[in-house]
Amino acid sequence: MESPANPFSTPAANLYGSTSGGAVEPVAASTIAQLAGTKPWIRFMSVILWLVCGLLGFFSVMYALAALSGAFDMADNPVFKNNPAFKNNPAFANNPFFMTNMMRNMMLGLSMYLGVFALLTLYPAVKLWNYANSIARLMASRSITDLDAALTDQRRYWKFNGIMTIIGICMVAIGIIGFFAWIVTAVQSGMKVPR
Amino acid sequence: MESPANPYSTPAANLYGSTSGGAGEVVAASTIALLSATKPWVRFLSVLMWIGVAFMLLAALGMGVVSMMGIAKQVKPGPLGGMEFLVLAVIYGVMSFIYIYPAIKLWKYANRIGSLGATRSVADLDSALNEQRSFWKFIGVMTIIMLSLYVVAIIGFVAVGAGAAMKSGAFSH
């Protein structure tokens, strides 16, 4: 929202330097100074998030490749095939899923888990990166448009963090309820509680 | 820093409502709207941090009491001579104090946004952004400290491992 230009006002020098356009309102120098002081820390945290995202993505791909390479298929692996502890144990021998796929599936699951976390780290990393970029543009242009763009990026960052926190709390609550439900069901079905 | 007032300028109506002072600059409505939309999320995360601080203090207090009563010593003497609970209490206490600062900063950030919505003054916008700057600075500094500690810990583990291996004669031919 811009204030209407007054053709009868006295001439005034633009103390904050040139703006990107003639009709653009300049943002106060003090506001720009505050955001300029925030920028290096935002950029730093964004880089850290990018690194975390990259590491998570790297390990996700490595686990997926290891699982798909067949090195962890246990059916033909002599370590398990010739081991009497597994061979003669009906819990393992009669369970082809365990013998053939358990390790591979566990590694694929871990790969997906890390991949999801890599994607969840990507969004805040992008938002913080954009926030730092918008602050840099604001420092050059001093326009309200760039200030609003910067504040939009930080709003999205906080919103994402808030939503992820709510989802995390819900998942923990479901986990706790599920755990107790499992205990109660196990006790009711005749499992003895060790004393 | 405000622009110098010009006593010779023509009078102008304040189109954006009252400000906290006659000389207070007015912040654009779009900027206030964006920060107002940020406020509930910042407040929510601040409240969660306060709850986390309270839980950590409770845990520290509980472990401190257990340590003082000497229950840990009676149950099983550990490698720290029954001081494990006291060490954990100190760690939790320090952690809770570390979390208090960002919780305060986020709380104040939300408060300043609330004030900005009422006054629309640049001074309130600046104080809100100042709280945000302090928050990010603290988080950045803590991250640097944590990364440094990780590096020191890794070097320490490698040094201790290498030292133990050399003592046991692993490298001797």
HADDOCK unambig.tbl for C-alpha pairs under 7 A between the chains (distance, minus, plus):
assign (segid A and resid 1 and name CA) (segid B and resid 28 and name CA) 6.18 0.50 0.50
assign (segid A and resid 1 and name CA) (segid B and resid 29 and name CA) 6.66 0.50 0.50
assign (segid A and resid 9 and name CA) (segid B and resid 9 and name CA) 6.25 0.50 0.50
assign (segid A and resid 9 and name CA) (segid B and resid 10 and name CA) 5.50 0.50 0.50
assign (segid A and resid 10 and name CA) (segid B and resid 9 and name CA) 5.66 0.50 0.50
assign (segid A and resid 10 and name CA) (segid B and resid 10 and name CA) 6.99 0.50 0.50
assign (segid A and resid 29 and name CA) (segid B and resid 1 and name CA) 6.63 0.50 0.50
assign (segid A and resid 30 and name CA) (segid B and resid 1 and name CA) 5.07 0.50 0.50
assign (segid A and resid 30 and name CA) (segid B and resid 126 and name CA) 6.68 0.50 0.50
assign (segid A and resid 31 and name CA) (segid B and resid 126 and name CA) 5.26 0.50 0.50
assign (segid A and resid 34 and name CA) (segid B and resid 126 and name CA) 6.68 0.50 0.50
assign (segid A and resid 34 and name CA) (segid B and resid 129 and name CA) 6.06 0.50 0.50
assign (segid A and resid 34 and name CA) (segid B and resid 130 and name CA) 5.82 0.50 0.50
assign (segid A and resid 34 and name CA) (segid B and resid 133 and name CA) 6.88 0.50 0.50
assign (segid A and resid 35 and name CA) (segid B and resid 129 and name CA) 6.81 0.50 0.50
assign (segid A and resid 37 and name CA) (segid B and resid 133 and name CA) 6.64 0.50 0.50
assign (segid A and resid 38 and name CA) (segid B and resid 133 and name CA) 4.71 0.50 0.50
assign (segid A and resid 38 and name CA) (segid B and resid 136 and name CA) 6.77 0.50 0.50
assign (segid A and resid 41 and name CA) (segid B and resid 136 and name CA) 5.93 0.50 0.50
assign (segid A and resid 41 and name CA) (segid B and resid 137 and name CA) 5.79 0.50 0.50
assign (segid A and resid 41 and name CA) (segid B and resid 140 and name CA) 5.74 0.50 0.50
assign (segid A and resid 42 and name CA) (segid B and resid 136 and name CA) 6.75 0.50 0.50
assign (segid A and resid 45 and name CA) (segid B and resid 140 and name CA) 6.48 0.50 0.50
assign (segid A and resid 148 and name CA) (segid B and resid 31 and name CA) 5.63 0.50 0.50
assign (segid A and resid 151 and name CA) (segid B and resid 34 and name CA) 6.38 0.50 0.50
assign (segid A and resid 151 and name CA) (segid B and resid 35 and name CA) 6.93 0.50 0.50
assign (segid A and resid 152 and name CA) (segid B and resid 34 and name CA) 6.34 0.50 0.50
assign (segid A and resid 155 and name CA) (segid B and resid 38 and name CA) 4.87 0.50 0.50
assign (segid A and resid 158 and name CA) (segid B and resid 38 and name CA) 6.81 0.50 0.50
assign (segid A and resid 158 and name CA) (segid B and resid 41 and name CA) 5.94 0.50 0.50
assign (segid A and resid 158 and name CA) (segid B and resid 42 and name CA) 6.55 0.50 0.50
assign (segid A and resid 159 and name CA) (segid B and resid 41 and name CA) 5.77 0.50 0.50
assign (segid A and resid 162 and name CA) (segid B and resid 41 and name CA) 5.72 0.50 0.50
assign (segid A and resid 162 and name CA) (segid B and resid 45 and name CA) 6.50 0.50 0.50
